[in-house]
Amino acid sequence: MSKRALIIGTSRGLGLGLTQELAARGWTVVATARHLASAMALQQLAARQPSVTLDTADLDAPASLTALQTRLAGQVFDLVFINAGIKGPEHQSVNDTTLAEIGMLMITNAISPVRLAGMLVPQVKAQTGIVAFMTSRMGSVADNTSGGWDLYRASKAALNSLTRSFAVTAIGNRGITVLSVHPGWVRTDMGGAAAPLDVATSVAGIADVLEERAGSHTHAFVDYRGETVPW
């Protein structure tokens, strides 16, 4: 029986690449996008891969998440991977940011992913299942020796902290593995053309990590090579 994954945020970039990688490895994947009509590459992938089915989810709209949960009722997953993130305002300045800017950044990057994970925990396979969050090395406090991207860094540090609290309950109650995954610096819309990694390399490494870490019953902050990232 093939393993089953739910991947949130798959319209492009890393989410799309991870969906393709897992499907190529024999996984059955439910892949979500905010708006399927504009996710042409995802639609084309699903047309080529019968093991990929599509759904919609807007992480910042609680009603959308509740509707997703209802549609997925009764399904059990080996993996729930929440891939979501925005850069935030271009200025990235604590002096210049507004309540609207920082509120949207924190809701999208930190609050919404953990909220959805909590909703879906009952549908993650106990003892061997994984809940994974796409985070960033920029969320590491210990590793921040350069500054820059200050608001984005803060949002990812918040995600890591909230994920840690989530993991204490999820691991304790169900034996689920929780992973905070840094994909590397990847050539995506956010990563930019100067990034050293392509999407295929990153997601292949992430898929390896997911398969290797299943059943570890821990919470780890790791990169796409499986190496530990300092908190």
N, C-alpha and C positions, 0 to 999 in steps of 0.2 A: 504494500500500500504506500502510495506516495505521501510525502510530508505536505502539510497544508500551511500556507502563509497568508496573512493579511498584511498588506503594505499600504500605509497611508501616505499620500502625496507622491503620485507616480506619473504625473503628466509630462515630466521632462527630467533631464539631468540624472542625479544619483538614484532617485526613486524609480524612474523608468529603467535605468540600467540594472538595478538590483532585481526588478521584476523579470527582466529578460534573462539575467544570469540564473536565477533560481528556477525559472521555467526550463531552461536548457539543462539543468541538473536533475530534472524530473519532478520538481515540486509542482503542486497545484497552488495557484496564486489568485487571491482576490485582491485586485489593485484598484485603489480609489484615486479620484481626482476631484477638485472642486467643481470644475465644469467639464464634462466629458466632450461636449460639442467642440471645444477648442483644443482638446488633447488628441490631435490627429495621430501623432506618433504612437501614442498608447493604443488608440483604436486599431492602428495597423498591426501592432504587436499582437493584440488579442485575436485579430483575424487570422494571423499566421499560427498562433499557439492556442489550440483548444483548451489547454490546461490553465489559461489565463481568463478570468472573468472580471468584468468591470462593475464598479459601483461609484457612488458619489459621496463625498464628505467634505464639509467646510468646517475646519477645526475651530474657527472662531465663532461658530453659530451653534449653541447648545442644542437647538431643535434639530439641526442636521445630524448631530452626533447621536441623539436619541433615536432618530429615524433609522440611522445606520444600524444601531444596536438591535432595533426591532427586526430589520431585514435579515440580520445575521443570526437571529435566535435559533438555538439548537446546533449551530455549527461549532466545531472545536478546532483550534489551530495549534500547530506546533510552534508557530512564530507569529507574533504581532510586532511589526516594525513601524514605528512612527517617525516619518521623515517630514519634518516641517521646519521652516525657518525663513526669516526675512532679515535683511541687513539693518534696517532701521534708517534714520535720517542720514543724509550724506555728511552732515557736519560732525556727527558722532561726539558731540560736546555736552558735558554735563551742565555747562553754563548756558548753552543755547537751547537745550531741548525743551519741548513743551509737554504738558500733561498728556495730550493726545498722542504725541510721538512715542513717549516712553511707555504709555499704557498699551498701545498697539504692539509695540515690540515685546513687552513682557508677556502679554496675553498669548501672542502667537508663538513665541519661542520657548516659553517656560510653562505657563499655566495650562494652556489647552492640551499640549501633548500628554501631560501627566493626568489631567482630568479624563481624557479619553482612555488612557491605559487603565485607570481605575474602573471604568465602565466595562472594559473588555476582559478583565482578569478572570472572571468565571468561565470564559470561553477558551482560555489558554490551558493546554494539556498539563495537568499536575505532574510534578517531578521531572519531566523531560522538556517542558515547554520553555520558550524564551519570550520575554518582552524586551525589545531593543529600541533605543532612542538615538536618532542621529544628532550628535552634539558636535563639538569642536574643541580642538586643543586650546582655542582662545578662551574657553570656559575654565581653563586651569588657572587657579590663583598662583600656585607654586611656580608655574612655568612662565608667568608673565614678567619677562625681563625687558620688554621693549615698549610697552604701552601701545597706544593706537587702537582704533576701533573700540573705544571705551564702552559705548553703550551696548554694542553687540556682545562684547566680552561679558558684560554684566548680565545680559539676558541668558547667555549660555551657562554662566556660573550659577545663575538661579535655577536653570533647568537641572543642572547636575545636583544641586542641593535638594530640590524637590524630588528628583528621581531617587536619591538616596533614601529619603523618607518613605517613598512609595515602595522601594525594594525591601525595607525592613518588614513591612506587612506582607507583601507578596511572597517573599521567600519563606517567611515564618509560617504562613497559613497553607501554602500550596506547593512549596518546594520549587518555585519557578526561578529560572535564571534571569537576571536583569543585566543588560549590557548598555553602557553609554559608549557610543561608537564615534570615534573621530575618523572621518574618511580619508584624511590627508588633504593636501592642497590640490584641488582638482579643477580642471578646466571646465567649469560650468558658468552659467550666467553670473553667479555670485563670485566664483573663484577667479574668473577672468582668463584671458588668453595666455598670461605669463605663468600660470600654474604648471608645475612639472608633471602632474599625473593626468592621465586620461581617465574617463569614466570607467572604461572596461577594466583597467588595472585595479582601480579602487574597489569596484563592486565584486570582482573575483576574490580579492583579499577579504572583503567583508563576508562573503558567502562562506569562505573557508573558516573564518573565525566563528560564525554562527554554528556551523556543523561541528567544529571542535569543542565549543563551549556548552553545547546542549547537555543538560543534566548535571552541570557543575554546581548548581544551587548557590550561586554567589552573585554579588553585584560587582562588576568590574568596569573600569574606565579604560578602554583599549583603543588602539588605532587599527587601521585596516590590515596591518601585518600581525595583529595579535599582541603587540607590545603594550605594556602598561603605560598609561599616561598619568602623570602626577596630578592629584587633586588640587 
